[in-house]
Amino acid sequence: MLAGRNGAGKSTTLKAIMGLVERRGEVSFEGRRIDRLEPFEIARLGLGYVPEERRIFTGLSVRENLEVGRRAARPGFPVWQAERLFDLFPNLRDIGERSGGHLSGGEQKMLAIARTLMGNPRAVLLDEPSEGLAPRIVQQMAEAIGELKRAGVAVLLCEQNARFAARVVDRTYSIERGEVRAA
């Protein structure tokens, strides 16, 4: 987990890993340098990214949003399909035909994560997954992240909710102005 104050560089670090902002230095994923790759190339290697802003397709249904994220299974990667994701996020099961624009904030956050998982990533970058969610949904989010880890998906998250983070992380890196200050 990346921890730090607002403006410390947590979200920017995730964006830099994905190639969404200019970066300096070297970024590697599974032993391969990715700092010269385009974001779509990084995603094809099995790195998923869920931004804080959710960025779901509001005019598409839940099921259609999931289909947009679908990628073929890759050897050695966990395989995610809609039914497995509905087990992970039960709230989405009964609203599969509802438009993304008519979902609560928590449902949108779950959908954004589920859509990313449809790409069958080996690792996922989650930016503030508990922000603005009701306590019941935060609990479900913690359970879902635990299940991702058990399934073999590596998770790197930026999070300010210390209680939530304590339930889901194995390691914490505190950053300040984009630099690791404590591990």
Backbone as JSON Lines, residues from 0, in Angstrom:
{"i":0,"aa":"M","n":[0.84,-1.17,0.0],"ca":[0.0,0.0,0.0],"c":[0.88,1.24,0.0]}
{"i":1,"aa":"L","n":[0.44,2.25,-0.72],"ca":[1.07,3.55,-0.68],"c":[0.25,4.43,0.27]}
{"i":2,"aa":"A","n":[0.89,4.96,1.29],"ca":[0.22,5.82,2.25],"c":[0.89,7.19,2.23]}
{"i":3,"aa":"G","n":[0.14,8.19,2.61],"ca":[0.69,9.54,2.68],"c":[-0.43,10.55,2.66]}
{"i":4,"aa":"R","n":[-0.07,11.78,2.93],"ca":[-1.05,12.87,2.94],"c":[-1.57,13.16,1.55]}
{"i":5,"aa":"N","n":[-2.63,13.96,1.5],"ca":[-3.1,14.46,0.21],"c":[-1.97,15.21,-0.47]}
{"i":6,"aa":"G","n":[-1.77,14.95,-1.74],"ca":[-0.73,15.64,-2.48],"c":[0.65,15.02,-2.34]}
{"i":7,"aa":"A","n":[0.77,13.9,-1.65],"ca":[2.09,13.27,-1.45],"c":[2.6,12.59,-2.71]}
{"i":8,"aa":"G","n":[1.71,12.29,-3.65],"ca":[2.13,11.65,-4.88],"c":[1.64,10.22,-5.05]}
{"i":9,"aa":"K","n":[0.71,9.8,-4.21],"ca":[0.22,8.42,-4.29],"c":[-0.47,8.13,-5.63]}
{"i":10,"aa":"S","n":[-1.46,8.92,-5.96],"ca":[-2.2,8.71,-7.21],"c":[-1.29,8.92,-8.41]}
{"i":11,"aa":"T","n":[-0.43,9.89,-8.34],"ca":[0.51,10.16,-9.43],"c":[1.44,8.97,-9.64]}
{"i":12,"aa":"T","n":[1.84,8.32,-8.55],"ca":[2.7,7.14,-8.67],"c":[1.98,6.04,-9.45]}
{"i":13,"aa":"L","n":[0.71,5.8,-9.13],"ca":[-0.04,4.77,-9.87],"c":[-0.16,5.15,-11.34]}
{"i":14,"aa":"K","n":[-0.46,6.42,-11.6],"ca":[-0.57,6.88,-12.99],"c":[0.76,6.74,-13.72]}
{"i":15,"aa":"A","n":[1.86,6.99,-13.02],"ca":[3.19,6.86,-13.64],"c":[3.48,5.4,-13.97]}
{"i":16,"aa":"I","n":[3.13,4.5,-13.07],"ca":[3.33,3.07,-13.34],"c":[2.59,2.68,-14.61]}
{"i":17,"aa":"M","n":[1.38,3.19,-14.78],"ca":[0.56,2.85,-15.95],"c":[0.93,3.65,-17.2]}
{"i":18,"aa":"G","n":[1.83,4.59,-17.09],"ca":[2.23,5.38,-18.25],"c":[1.27,6.48,-18.61]}
{"i":19,"aa":"L","n":[0.47,6.9,-17.64],"ca":[-0.53,7.94,-17.9],"c":[-0.02,9.35,-17.64]}
{"i":20,"aa":"V","n":[1.12,9.47,-16.99],"ca":[1.77,10.76,-16.78],"c":[3.24,10.59,-17.1]}
{"i":21,"aa":"E","n":[3.9,11.7,-17.37],"ca":[5.33,11.66,-17.66],"c":[6.06,11.13,-16.44]}
{"i":22,"aa":"R","n":[7.08,10.34,-16.68],"ca":[7.82,9.75,-15.57],"c":[9.3,9.73,-15.88]}
{"i":23,"aa":"R","n":[10.06,9.68,-14.81],"ca":[11.51,9.51,-14.92],"c":[11.88,8.25,-14.17]}
{"i":24,"aa":"G","n":[12.95,7.65,-14.54],"ca":[13.37,6.44,-13.85],"c":[12.86,5.2,-14.55]}
{"i":25,"aa":"E","n":[12.98,4.1,-13.84],"ca":[12.68,2.8,-14.4],"c":[11.5,2.17,-13.67]}
{"i":26,"aa":"V","n":[10.57,1.6,-14.44],"ca":[9.43,0.88,-13.87],"c":[9.44,-0.51,-14.48]}
{"i":27,"aa":"S","n":[9.41,-1.52,-13.62],"ca":[9.4,-2.91,-14.08],"c":[8.17,-3.62,-13.54]}
{"i":28,"aa":"F","n":[7.68,-4.56,-14.33],"ca":[6.56,-5.39,-13.94],"c":[6.89,-6.82,-14.34]}
{"i":29,"aa":"E","n":[6.92,-7.7,-13.37],"ca":[7.26,-9.1,-13.57],"c":[8.58,-9.25,-14.32]}
{"i":30,"aa":"G","n":[9.56,-8.47,-13.92],"ca":[10.9,-8.57,-14.48],"c":[11.1,-7.9,-15.82]}
{"i":31,"aa":"R","n":[10.09,-7.21,-16.32],"ca":[10.18,-6.55,-17.62],"c":[10.01,-5.05,-17.45]}
{"i":32,"aa":"R","n":[10.88,-4.29,-18.08],"ca":[10.74,-2.83,-18.04],"c":[9.49,-2.41,-18.8]}
{"i":33,"aa":"I","n":[8.71,-1.55,-18.15],"ca":[7.48,-1.07,-18.79],"c":[7.46,0.44,-18.92]}
{"i":34,"aa":"D","n":[8.52,1.1,-18.48],"ca":[8.49,2.57,-18.46],"c":[8.53,3.2,-19.85]}
{"i":35,"aa":"R","n":[8.8,2.42,-20.87],"ca":[8.78,2.97,-22.24],"c":[7.56,2.51,-23.02]}
{"i":36,"aa":"L","n":[6.65,1.81,-22.36],"ca":[5.47,1.27,-23.03],"c":[4.29,2.22,-22.9]}
{"i":37,"aa":"E","n":[3.37,2.08,-23.83],"ca":[2.12,2.84,-23.79],"c":[1.18,2.17,-22.77]}
{"i":38,"aa":"P","n":[0.22,2.93,-22.23],"ca":[-0.7,2.34,-21.24],"c":[-1.39,1.07,-21.72]}
{"i":39,"aa":"F","n":[-1.84,1.03,-22.98],"ca":[-2.52,-0.17,-23.47],"c":[-1.58,-1.37,-23.51]}
{"i":40,"aa":"E","n":[-0.29,-1.12,-23.77],"ca":[0.68,-2.21,-23.78],"c":[0.92,-2.73,-22.36]}
{"i":41,"aa":"I","n":[0.93,-1.83,-21.4],"ca":[1.11,-2.21,-20.0],"c":[-0.09,-3.05,-19.55]}
{"i":42,"aa":"A","n":[-1.27,-2.62,-19.92],"ca":[-2.48,-3.38,-19.56],"c":[-2.44,-4.77,-20.2]}
{"i":43,"aa":"R","n":[-1.98,-4.88,-21.42],"ca":[-1.91,-6.18,-22.09],"c":[-0.95,-7.14,-21.39]}
{"i":44,"aa":"L","n":[0.03,-6.58,-20.69],"ca":[0.97,-7.42,-19.95],"c":[0.35,-7.98,-18.67]}
{"i":45,"aa":"G","n":[-0.83,-7.47,-18.3],"ca":[-1.51,-8.0,-17.13],"c":[-1.55,-7.08,-15.92]}
{"i":46,"aa":"L","n":[-1.39,-5.78,-16.15],"ca":[-1.46,-4.82,-15.06],"c":[-2.74,-4.01,-15.22]}
{"i":47,"aa":"G","n":[-3.64,-4.12,-14.26],"ca":[-4.91,-3.4,-14.3],"c":[-4.86,-2.17,-13.42]}
{"i":48,"aa":"Y","n":[-5.66,-1.17,-13.77],"ca":[-5.67,0.1,-13.03],"c":[-7.11,0.56,-12.84]}
{"i":49,"aa":"V","n":[-7.45,0.87,-11.59],"ca":[-8.78,1.4,-11.26],"c":[-8.57,2.78,-10.64]}
{"i":50,"aa":"P","n":[-8.85,3.84,-11.41],"ca":[-8.63,5.19,-10.9],"c":[-9.65,5.56,-9.83]}
{"i":51,"aa":"E","n":[-9.3,6.54,-9.05],"ca":[-10.19,7.04,-8.0],"c":[-11.52,7.52,-8.58]}
{"i":52,"aa":"E","n":[-11.49,8.08,-9.78],"ca":[-12.67,8.68,-10.4],"c":[-13.65,7.67,-10.98]}
{"i":53,"aa":"R","n":[-13.37,6.4,-10.9],"ca":[-14.22,5.28,-11.36],"c":[-14.21,5.13,-12.87]}
{"i":54,"aa":"R","n":[-14.6,6.14,-13.62],"ca":[-14.59,6.13,-15.09],"c":[-15.32,4.94,-15.7]}
{"i":55,"aa":"I","n":[-16.51,4.68,-15.22],"ca":[-17.33,3.66,-15.86],"c":[-18.07,4.29,-17.03]}
{"i":56,"aa":"F","n":[-18.67,3.48,-17.86],"ca":[-19.46,3.99,-18.97],"c":[-20.9,4.14,-18.48]}
{"i":57,"aa":"T","n":[-21.31,5.37,-18.22],"ca":[-22.6,5.63,-17.59],"c":[-23.78,5.27,-18.48]}
{"i":58,"aa":"G","n":[-23.61,5.26,-19.79],"ca":[-24.69,4.93,-20.7],"c":[-24.83,3.43,-20.97]}
{"i":59,"aa":"L","n":[-23.9,2.65,-20.45],"ca":[-23.95,1.2,-20.64],"c":[-24.44,0.53,-19.36]}
{"i":60,"aa":"S","n":[-25.03,-0.64,-19.51],"ca":[-25.48,-1.41,-18.34],"c":[-24.26,-1.99,-17.61]}
{"i":61,"aa":"V","n":[-24.52,-2.53,-16.43],"ca":[-23.46,-3.18,-15.66],"c":[-22.83,-4.29,-16.51]}
{"i":62,"aa":"R","n":[-23.65,-5.14,-17.08],"ca":[-23.13,-6.25,-17.9],"c":[-22.35,-5.74,-19.12]}
{"i":63,"aa":"E","n":[-22.85,-4.68,-19.75],"ca":[-22.14,-4.12,-20.91],"c":[-20.8,-3.53,-20.49]}
{"i":64,"aa":"N","n":[-20.75,-2.86,-19.33],"ca":[-19.48,-2.35,-18.81],"c":[-18.48,-3.49,-18.61]}
{"i":65,"aa":"L","n":[-18.96,-4.61,-18.09],"ca":[-18.07,-5.76,-17.89],"c":[-17.55,-6.28,-19.22]}
{"i":66,"aa":"E","n":[-18.42,-6.35,-20.21],"ca":[-18.01,-6.86,-21.52],"c":[-16.94,-5.97,-22.17]}
{"i":67,"aa":"V","n":[-17.02,-4.68,-21.94],"ca":[-16.01,-3.77,-22.47],"c":[-14.61,-4.14,-21.97]}
{"i":68,"aa":"G","n":[-14.54,-4.63,-20.74],"ca":[-13.25,-4.98,-20.15],"c":[-12.76,-6.37,-20.47]}
{"i":69,"aa":"R","n":[-13.59,-7.19,-21.11],"ca":[-13.23,-8.6,-21.34],"c":[-11.99,-8.74,-22.21]}
{"i":70,"aa":"R","n":[-11.09,-9.59,-21.76],"ca":[-9.9,-9.97,-22.52],"c":[-9.78,-11.48,-22.45]}
{"i":71,"aa":"A","n":[-9.16,-12.06,-23.43],"ca":[-8.96,-13.51,-23.44],"c":[-8.12,-13.93,-22.24]}
{"i":72,"aa":"A","n":[-8.39,-15.12,-21.75],"ca":[-7.6,-15.67,-20.64],"c":[-6.16,-15.85,-21.09]}
{"i":73,"aa":"R","n":[-5.25,-15.66,-20.14],"ca":[-3.83,-15.84,-20.43],"c":[-3.28,-16.91,-19.5]}
{"i":74,"aa":"P","n":[-2.4,-17.76,-20.01],"ca":[-1.83,-18.81,-19.15],"c":[-1.16,-18.19,-17.92]}
{"i":75,"aa":"G","n":[-1.43,-18.78,-16.78],"ca":[-0.8,-18.32,-15.55],"c":[-1.5,-17.16,-14.87]}
{"i":76,"aa":"F","n":[-2.58,-16.65,-15.45],"ca":[-3.3,-15.53,-14.88],"c":[-4.66,-16.02,-14.37]}
{"i":77,"aa":"P","n":[-5.14,-15.47,-13.26],"ca":[-6.51,-15.82,-12.83],"c":[-7.51,-15.41,-13.92]}
{"i":78,"aa":"V","n":[-8.54,-16.23,-14.11],"ca":[-9.56,-15.95,-15.12],"c":[-10.8,-15.41,-14.41]}
{"i":79,"aa":"W","n":[-11.24,-14.25,-14.87],"ca":[-12.42,-13.61,-14.29],"c":[-13.52,-13.52,-15.34]}
{"i":80,"aa":"Q","n":[-14.69,-13.99,-14.97],"ca":[-15.86,-13.89,-15.82],"c":[-16.97,-13.25,-15.0]}
{"i":81,"aa":"A","n":[-18.03,-12.84,-15.68],"ca":[-19.1,-12.1,-15.0],"c":[-19.64,-12.84,-13.78]}
{"i":82,"aa":"E","n":[-19.9,-14.12,-13.88],"ca":[-20.47,-14.85,-12.73],"c":[-19.52,-14.87,-11.55]}
{"i":83,"aa":"R","n":[-18.25,-15.04,-11.8],"ca":[-17.27,-15.01,-10.71],"c":[-17.21,-13.63,-10.07]}
{"i":84,"aa":"L","n":[-17.34,-12.6,-10.89],"ca":[-17.33,-11.23,-10.37],"c":[-18.6,-10.93,-9.59]}
{"i":85,"aa":"F","n":[-19.72,-11.5,-9.99],"ca":[-20.95,-11.32,-9.23],"c":[-20.85,-12.02,-7.87]}
{"i":86,"aa":"D","n":[-20.06,-13.09,-7.8],"ca":[-19.8,-13.71,-6.49],"c":[-18.92,-12.79,-5.64]}
{"i":87,"aa":"L","n":[-17.98,-12.13,-6.3],"ca":[-17.07,-11.21,-5.6],"c":[-17.8,-9.95,-5.15]}
{"i":88,"aa":"F","n":[-18.68,-9.44,-6.02],"ca":[-19.46,-8.22,-5.73],"c":[-20.94,-8.55,-5.88]}
{"i":89,"aa":"P","n":[-21.56,-9.18,-4.87],"ca":[-22.95,-9.62,-4.98],"c":[-23.94,-8.5,-5.29]}
{"i":90,"aa":"N","n":[-23.63,-7.27,-4.9],"ca":[-24.52,-6.14,-5.16],"c":[-24.76,-5.96,-6.65]}
{"i":91,"aa":"L","n":[-23.79,-6.32,-7.48],"ca":[-23.91,-6.12,-8.93],"c":[-24.79,-7.17,-9.61]}
{"i":92,"aa":"R","n":[-24.95,-8.32,-8.98],"ca":[-25.69,-9.42,-9.61],"c":[-27.11,-9.01,-10.0]}
{"i":93,"aa":"D","n":[-27.83,-8.38,-9.08],"ca":[-29.24,-8.06,-9.33],"c":[-29.46,-6.8,-10.16]}
{"i":94,"aa":"I","n":[-28.38,-6.09,-10.47],"ca":[-28.54,-4.84,-11.22],"c":[-27.79,-4.89,-12.55]}
{"i":95,"aa":"G","n":[-27.62,-6.09,-13.07],"ca":[-26.84,-6.28,-14.29],"c":[-27.33,-5.51,-15.5]}
{"i":96,"aa":"E","n":[-28.63,-5.21,-15.55],"ca":[-29.18,-4.48,-16.69],"c":[-29.3,-2.98,-16.42]}
{"i":97,"aa":"R","n":[-28.98,-2.55,-15.2],"ca":[-29.1,-1.14,-14.85],"c":[-27.96,-0.34,-15.48]}
{"i":98,"aa":"S","n":[-28.29,0.85,-15.92],"ca":[-27.31,1.75,-16.5],"c":[-26.28,2.18,-15.45]}
{"i":99,"aa":"G","n":[-25.03,2.27,-15.87],"ca":[-23.96,2.7,-14.96],"c":[-24.22,4.06,-14.34]}
{"i":100,"aa":"G","n":[-24.94,4.92,-15.06],"ca":[-25.25,6.25,-14.55],"c":[-26.29,6.24,-13.45]}
{"i":101,"aa":"H","n":[-26.95,5.11,-13.24],"ca":[-27.98,4.99,-12.21],"c":[-27.52,4.13,-11.04]}
{"i":102,"aa":"L","n":[-26.23,4.01,-10.85],"ca":[-25.67,3.24,-9.75],"c":[-25.21,4.17,-8.64]}
{"i":103,"aa":"S","n":[-25.2,3.66,-7.42],"ca":[-24.65,4.42,-6.29],"c":[-23.14,4.51,-6.46]}
{"i":104,"aa":"G","n":[-22.51,5.36,-5.68],"ca":[-21.05,5.49,-5.74],"c":[-20.35,4.18,-5.44]}
{"i":105,"aa":"G","n":[-20.84,3.44,-4.45],"ca":[-20.25,2.15,-4.11],"c":[-20.41,1.14,-5.23]}
{"i":106,"aa":"E","n":[-21.58,1.12,-5.83],"ca":[-21.81,0.2,-6.95],"c":[-20.91,0.56,-8.14]}
{"i":107,"aa":"Q","n":[-20.73,1.85,-8.38],"ca":[-19.84,2.28,-9.47],"c":[-18.4,1.86,-9.19]}
{"i":108,"aa":"K","n":[-17.97,1.99,-7.94],"ca":[-16.6,1.59,-7.58],"c":[-16.42,0.08,-7.78]}
{"i":109,"aa":"M","n":[-17.41,-0.69,-7.34],"ca":[-17.34,-2.15,-7.54],"c":[-17.31,-2.49,-9.03]}
{"i":110,"aa":"L","n":[-18.13,-1.8,-9.81],"ca":[-18.17,-2.05,-11.25],"c":[-16.83,-1.7,-11.9]}
{"i":111,"aa":"A","n":[-16.22,-0.62,-11.49],"ca":[-14.93,-0.23,-12.05],"c":[-13.88,-1.31,-11.78]}
{"i":112,"aa":"I","n":[-13.88,-1.85,-10.58],"ca":[-12.93,-2.92,-10.25],"c":[-13.27,-4.18,-11.03]}
{"i":113,"aa":"A","n":[-14.55,-4.54,-11.07],"ca":[-14.97,-5.74,-11.79],"c":[-14.61,-5.64,-13.27]}
{"i":114,"aa":"R","n":[-14.84,-4.48,-13.87],"ca":[-14.52,-4.31,-15.3],"c":[-13.02,-4.5,-15.52]}
{"i":115,"aa":"T","n":[-12.2,-3.98,-14.64],"ca":[-10.75,-4.16,-14.75],"c":[-10.38,-5.63,-14.63]}
{"i":116,"aa":"L","n":[-11.04,-6.34,-13.73],"ca":[-10.74,-7.77,-13.56],"c":[-11.13,-8.59,-14.78]}
{"i":117,"aa":"M","n":[-12.08,-8.12,-15.56],"ca":[-12.46,-8.83,-16.79],"c":[-11.28,-8.91,-17.76]}
{"i":118,"aa":"G","n":[-10.27,-8.08,-17.57],"ca":[-9.06,-8.14,-18.38],"c":[-8.09,-9.21,-17.9]}
{"i":119,"aa":"N","n":[-8.47,-9.96,-16.86],"ca":[-7.64,-11.04,-16.3],"c":[-6.24,-10.58,-15.93]}
{"i":120,"aa":"P","n":[-6.14,-9.51,-15.12],"ca":[-4.82,-9.0,-14.75],"c":[-4.11,-9.89,-13.74]}
{"i":121,"aa":"R","n":[-2.81,-9.79,-13.73],"ca":[-1.98,-10.46,-12.72],"c":[-1.84,-9.57,-11.5]}
{"i":122,"aa":"A","n":[-1.94,-8.26,-11.72],"ca":[-1.84,-7.29,-10.64],"c":[-2.79,-6.14,-10.92]}
{"i":123,"aa":"V","n":[-3.28,-5.51,-9.85],"ca":[-4.24,-4.41,-9.97],"c":[-3.77,-3.25,-9.1]}
{"i":124,"aa":"L","n":[-3.83,-2.06,-9.68],"ca":[-3.55,-0.82,-8.95],"c":[-4.9,-0.2,-8.6]}
{"i":125,"aa":"L","n":[-5.18,-0.03,-7.31],"ca":[-6.46,0.53,-6.86],"c":[-6.21,1.87,-6.19]}
{"i":126,"aa":"D","n":[-6.84,2.89,-6.69],"ca":[-6.68,4.23,-6.14],"c":[-7.89,4.58,-5.27]}
{"i":127,"aa":"E","n":[-7.67,4.63,-3.96],"ca":[-8.7,4.99,-2.97],"c":[-9.97,4.15,-3.11]}
{"i":128,"aa":"P","n":[-9.87,2.82,-3.01],"ca":[-11.06,1.99,-3.22],"c":[-12.17,2.18,-2.18]}
{"i":129,"aa":"S","n":[-11.87,2.71,-1.0],"ca":[-12.92,2.86,0.02],"c":[-13.46,4.28,0.13]}
{"i":130,"aa":"E","n":[-12.9,5.2,-0.64],"ca":[-13.28,6.61,-0.5],"c":[-14.76,6.85,-0.8]}
{"i":131,"aa":"G","n":[-15.43,7.49,0.13],"ca":[-16.81,7.89,-0.06],"c":[-17.83,6.77,0.01]}
{"i":132,"aa":"L","n":[-17.43,5.6,0.48],"ca":[-18.34,4.46,0.52],"c":[-18.97,4.31,1.9]}
{"i":133,"aa":"A","n":[-20.17,3.79,1.91],"ca":[-20.86,3.48,3.16],"c":[-20.1,2.37,3.88]}
{"i":134,"aa":"P","n":[-20.15,2.34,5.22],"ca":[-19.4,1.32,5.99],"c":[-19.67,-0.11,5.53]}
{"i":135,"aa":"R","n":[-20.91,-0.43,5.19],"ca":[-21.25,-1.78,4.74],"c":[-20.52,-2.1,3.43]}
{"i":136,"aa":"I","n":[-20.43,-1.13,2.54],"ca":[-19.76,-1.33,1.25],"c":[-18.25,-1.4,1.45]}
{"i":137,"aa":"V","n":[-17.72,-0.63,2.41],"ca":[-16.29,-0.7,2.72],"c":[-15.93,-2.12,3.17]}
{"i":138,"aa":"Q","n":[-16.79,-2.72,4.0],"ca":[-16.58,-4.1,4.45],"c":[-16.57,-5.06,3.25]}
{"i":139,"aa":"Q","n":[-17.51,-4.9,2.33],"ca":[-17.54,-5.74,1.14],"c":[-16.3,-5.54,0.28]}
{"i":140,"aa":"M","n":[-15.83,-4.31,0.2],"ca":[-14.63,-4.01,-0.58],"c":[-13.41,-4.71,0.03]}
{"i":141,"aa":"A","n":[-13.32,-4.69,1.36],"ca":[-12.2,-5.36,2.04],"c":[-12.24,-6.86,1.76]}
{"i":142,"aa":"E","n":[-13.42,-7.44,1.82],"ca":[-13.56,-8.87,1.53],"c":[-13.18,-9.18,0.1]}
{"i":143,"aa":"A","n":[-13.57,-8.31,-0.83],"ca":[-13.25,-8.53,-2.24],"c":[-11.74,-8.45,-2.48]}
{"i":144,"aa":"I","n":[-11.07,-7.49,-1.85],"ca":[-9.62,-7.38,-2.02],"c":[-8.93,-8.6,-1.43]}
{"i":145,"aa":"G","n":[-9.42,-9.09,-0.31],"ca":[-8.87,-10.32,0.26],"c":[-9.02,-11.49,-0.7]}
{"i":146,"aa":"E","n":[-10.16,-11.58,-1.35],"ca":[-10.39,-12.66,-2.32],"c":[-9.47,-12.52,-3.53]}
{"i":147,"aa":"L","n":[-9.23,-11.29,-3.98],"ca":[-8.3,-11.08,-5.1],"c":[-6.92,-11.61,-4.74]}
{"i":148,"aa":"K","n":[-6.48,-11.28,-3.54],"ca":[-5.16,-11.73,-3.1],"c":[-5.11,-13.26,-3.01]}
{"i":149,"aa":"R","n":[-6.15,-13.87,-2.48],"ca":[-6.19,-15.34,-2.4],"c":[-6.18,-15.98,-3.79]}
{"i":150,"aa":"A","n":[-6.76,-15.29,-4.76],"ca":[-6.81,-15.8,-6.14],"c":[-5.47,-15.61,-6.87]}
{"i":151,"aa":"G","n":[-4.53,-14.94,-6.22],"ca":[-3.22,-14.74,-6.84],"c":[-3.04,-13.43,-7.56]}
{"i":152,"aa":"V","n":[-3.98,-12.5,-7.38],"ca":[-3.85,-11.18,-8.0],"c":[-3.13,-10.27,-7.02]}
{"i":153,"aa":"A","n":[-2.0,-9.73,-7.43],"ca":[-1.29,-8.77,-6.59],"c":[-2.06,-7.46,-6.58]}
{"i":154,"aa":"V","n":[-2.11,-6.81,-5.44],"ca":[-2.87,-5.56,-5.29],"c":[-1.96,-4.49,-4.72]}
{"i":155,"aa":"L","n":[-1.88,-3.37,-5.42],"ca":[-1.21,-2.18,-4.9],"c":[-2.27,-1.11,-4.78]}
{"i":156,"aa":"L","n":[-2.47,-0.62,-3.57],"ca":[-3.51,0.39,-3.41],"c":[-2.99,1.63,-2.74]}
{"i":157,"aa":"C","n":[-3.62,2.72,-3.09],"ca":[-3.44,4.0,-2.4],"c":[-4.68,4.15,-1.55]}
{"i":158,"aa":"E","n":[-4.51,4.47,-0.29],"ca":[-5.66,4.52,0.6],"c":[-5.37,5.43,1.78]}
{"i":159,"aa":"Q","n":[-6.37,6.23,2.15],"ca":[-6.23,7.09,3.32],"c":[-6.97,6.55,4.53]}
{"i":160,"aa":"N","n":[-7.9,5.62,4.31],"ca":[-8.67,5.03,5.4],"c":[-7.8,3.97,6.08]}
{"i":161,"aa":"A","n":[-7.16,4.35,7.19],"ca":[-6.2,3.47,7.86],"c":[-6.86,2.19,8.38]}
{"i":162,"aa":"R","n":[-8.08,2.28,8.88],"ca":[-8.77,1.1,9.41],"c":[-9.02,0.1,8.28]}
{"i":163,"aa":"F","n":[-9.48,0.6,7.14],"ca":[-9.71,-0.26,5.98],"c":[-8.39,-0.88,5.53]}
{"i":164,"aa":"A","n":[-7.37,-0.05,5.4],"ca":[-6.08,-0.52,4.91],"c":[-5.49,-1.6,5.81]}
{"i":165,"aa":"A","n":[-5.63,-1.44,7.11],"ca":[-5.08,-2.42,8.05],"c":[-5.68,-3.8,7.83]}
{"i":166,"aa":"R","n":[-6.91,-3.86,7.31],"ca":[-7.57,-5.14,7.08],"c":[-7.12,-5.81,5.79]}
{"i":167,"aa":"V","n":[-6.54,-5.07,4.86],"ca":[-6.28,-5.65,3.54],"c":[-4.82,-5.66,3.09]}
{"i":168,"aa":"V","n":[-3.95,-4.91,3.73],"ca":[-2.59,-4.8,3.21],"c":[-1.61,-5.69,3.96]}
{"i":169,"aa":"D","n":[-0.54,-6.06,3.25],"ca":[0.54,-6.84,3.83],"c":[1.74,-5.95,4.14]}
{"i":170,"aa":"R","n":[1.9,-4.88,3.36],"ca":[3.04,-3.98,3.48],"c":[2.61,-2.56,3.18]}
{"i":171,"aa":"T","n":[3.22,-1.6,3.84],"ca":[2.9,-0.19,3.61],"c":[4.16,0.59,3.31]}
{"i":172,"aa":"Y","n":[4.05,1.45,2.3],"ca":[5.12,2.37,1.96],"c":[4.56,3.77,2.13]}
{"i":173,"aa":"S","n":[5.18,4.55,2.98],"ca":[4.75,5.92,3.19],"c":[5.53,6.82,2.26]}
{"i":174,"aa":"I","n":[4.8,7.62,1.48],"ca":[5.5,8.49,0.54],"c":[5.19,9.95,0.85]}
{"i":175,"aa":"E","n":[6.15,10.76,0.5],"ca":[6.02,12.2,0.67],"c":[6.71,12.86,-0.52]}
{"i":176,"aa":"R","n":[5.97,13.72,-1.21],"ca":[6.48,14.37,-2.42],"c":[7.01,13.37,-3.43]}
{"i":177,"aa":"G","n":[6.32,12.25,-3.54],"ca":[6.67,11.26,-4.54],"c":[7.82,10.35,-4.18]}
{"i":178,"aa":"E","n":[8.35,10.44,-2.97],"ca":[9.47,9.6,-2.56],"c":[9.09,8.76,-1.36]}
{"i":179,"aa":"V","n":[9.57,7.52,-1.35],"ca":[9.3,6.64,-0.21],"c":[10.08,7.16,0.99]}
{"i":180,"aa":"R","n":[9.35,7.39,2.1],"ca":[9.97,7.87,3.34],"c":[10.06,6.8,4.39]}
{"i":181,"aa":"A","n":[9.2,5.8,4.31],"ca":[9.23,4.69,5.27],"c":[8.6,3.48,4.61]}
{"i":182,"aa":"A","n":[9.11,2.32,4.97],"ca":[8.56,1.07,4.43],"c":[8.23,0.14,5.58]}
